[in-house]
């Protein structure tokens, strides 16, 4: 079945950048929207970026102008470029495939701290 594996998380100083990657298995990747979510301690999981099968994107105000989602359907990869990182961006970041049942990766930790 479909599997999603995130990578690229780590520790970064405020104002720095990270690039997260999500590798997807399965033949249905190209027909579904893909999204990045994050979950911080004591908070609900929130969507931070979404990209349609055709490449249109959307972001919440909290990350707009700082985060960029992209996809490579040939490689079955999704990326999240995160710039101008803030301490409040600290969370576990998850890759998500927007099927009716929803598929999730295992998560990758992003910590923004001086």
N, C-alpha and C positions, 0 to 999 in steps of 0.2 A: 504494500500500500504506500501512500504518500508519506514521505519523511522529510522534515525540515531540520537543518542543522545550522545554528548561528555561530559566528566567530568574530573576533576583532575587538571585543571588550577589553577593558583594562582601567588603569589609573591614569588620569590626566589632570593637569592644572587648569584652574579657571581661565577661560579664554582660548584654550587649546582645542584641538580637533581629533576626532576618531572616525574611522570608516568601518562600519559593521557589514558583514556579509552573511547571506543566507543561501545555502545550497539546498535545492529541492530535488527530490526523486519523483518518478512517475511521469506519465505521458500527458497529463491534464494541466500541467503548469501554465501553459500559454493562454488558456481560455478563462482563467479566473483572476480576479483582482488579488493583489498581495498587499499586506499591511505590516507595519511595525507598531507594536504596543510596548508600553513600559509599566512597571509596577514598583513603586517605592514602599518602604515599610509603613504600614498603617493607612495606605491609600488604595483605592480601586485601580485596577488595570485600565490604562487609558491609551487610546490610539494616538500616535504621534505622526503617522504618515500613511498614506494609501496610494496605490497606483493601479489603474485599471489595466486590463489586458491590452488595450490600445495605447497605454502610456500616459493618460491623463492623471494628474496628481492633486492631492488635497492635504492640507495641514491645519492643525489647530493654531490659534493665535500664540500659544505659548512657545512654539518652535518655528513659526513661519519666518522665513528669511534667514534662518540658521541651519535648518535640516533640509536635506535633499534626498528623496527616494528615487531610485532608478532600477531598471530590470534589464536583463539580457535573456531573452526567451531561448535563444540558441544554446546558451550555456546553462539554462535553468537556474539563474542566480538573481537575487535581489540584494540591493545595497542600500545602506543608509549613511550618507555623509553628514556628520555632525560637526558644525563649526561654532565658534564663540561659546563654548560650553560653560554652563553655570553650575554651581553646587546643587541647585534644585533639579538638575538633569540626572542626578544620581539615582539609579534604579536598575532593575534587571530588565533587559530589553528582549522581546520575543518577536519572532517572525511568525506570521499568520497567513494562511491561505483561506480566502473567503468563499469556501464551499458551504452548502447548507449545514453540514456537521461541524465545520471548521477544523483545520489542522494547525497545530502549534509546534514550534521548536522547543528545545530544552531551556532556552534563555542564555544570555550572556551578560555578565555584570559590568556595568559602567559606573565608575566612581570618579567624581569631579571634586577635587580637594587640593588645597595648597599644603 
